[in-house]
Amino acid sequence: MALFERKKNTEEKKAQTLVQPSRVKKEVKGPSAKETAPKVNQAKTVQAAKGTYAGILRSPRITEKASFANEKGTYVFIVAPRASKRDIKMAVREIYGVSPRKVAITKIPAKVIFNRRIRGIKAGGKKAYVYLKAGDKIEMV
């Protein structure tokens, strides 16, 4: 019977593998590349991934509420989802050349949209309110 022969063959193979001498690892002299490399704390921010602050500020958020805030020295930006307050401050310094006094972050929730028979989802995101010192301005073009 073929079934019993298969069982015998698998048992023989197992026995042969147990009898064979185990492979000995070669000893490596000196420290490995992982040990000699400096340990870097990799932050999970956009700045670490991009290498620059250009990808943090996606676009200015132009709404009626934001335009009233602009008159008082507060600017609203749509930012990358993983951007932190520190990243946004550094990006504003680098791109616009002004130092923000304060940064506040809020999330934009996703919304369900109904259009006749079609249902869709409007993507959410993240926005940042950047408060500037008195006298500082950002030119939005």
N, C-alpha and C positions, 0 to 999 in steps of 0.2 A: 504494500500500500504506500502510496506517495506521501500521505500525511505523516506516517511514522518516520519515513526517510528524511523528510524535512526537519523534523524534530531532532533526529540524530545529528544531522549536519550542523544545526545551530548549536547544539550542545558541544560538539567537537570544536567549533570555532571559538566558543567561549573558553574552553579549556586551553586552546592554543594561545589565546591572548593573555591568559593568566600566567602561563609558563614563560612567555617571552620576557627578557630583561627590560626593565623600565629605562626610558631614555634619561640620560643624565644631562642636566642643564650646564652649559658652559659658564664658567665664572668670568664676570666682566670686571676688569681692573679699572679703578678710578671712578669718580662720581658720574652718574648718568646725567643726561641733558636736563631732565626734569629737576634734579636736585640742584644743579648749578644755576638754573634760570631764577631771576629774582621773582619773589612772590608779589603779585600785583592784585590788589583788591578790585575786581572787575565789577563796576556798578552797572545796574540794569537800567541805565538812563539812555535817552536818545543821544546825548552828547558822546557817550562812550561808543555807541554803535556807529554813528555817522563820522565822528572825528572832528566835526565842526558844528557850530551853532546855527548854520543856515537852514537846516531841516526842522528846527523847532517851531519857529513862527510860520505857520502855513499861510495865513492871510489876515488882513484886518477885518473885523466883523463890522459891517456897515449896516446899522439899523437906526431907527429913530432914537431909541434909548442910548445907543452908543454915541450918536452925534451930540446929544445933550451932555453926555459925560465928557466928551472931548473938550468942550468949552471950559470945564472945571479942571482939566489937566489929567483926566483918566482916559486911557486908551484900551480898547478891547480887541483882542486877537484870537483867532482860532489857532490852537496849538496842537502839537503831536500828542497822541493819547498817553504816552509814557513820559512826557516832559514833567520835570519837577519845577518848583518855584525858583530854585537856584539856576537851573538851566535857562529858564525864561529871562531872568535878570541878566545873565551873561549874554544871551542872544540879543537883547535890547541894547546893551552896552556895545556889542560888536557891530551890529547892523546900523543902528541909529546914532550912536555916539553920545547917548545920554544915560545917566545913572538913575534907575528907578528908585523911588522912596519905598514902595511897597508893591507886592504882587499877590493877587487873590485868584484862586483857581476854582472854577465850577464846572460840573459835568453837564453836557447837553444830552437829555434822554432821547432814546430812539422813539419814534412815533409811528403808529399804524395809520396808514392813509387809505381811504376808500374812494375809488373813482368808478362810478357806475357799478359794474359787476366785478371789477378787478380790485384786489386787495394787495397793498404793498407796505413796505416798511421804509420810513425815512431814517437814514442813518443818524446816529447821535454823534457825540464827539466831546471835545474839551475846549473850554474857552478861558482866557486869562484876562483879568483886569489889571492893567499896569498903571500905577499911580506915580506921577512924576513930581519933582520938586517944583516950587513956585518959580515961574519964569522959563522953565524948560518946555520945549514943544517938539513934536514929531510931525514931519511933513508927510502927509498921506497923498500920494500921487496916483 
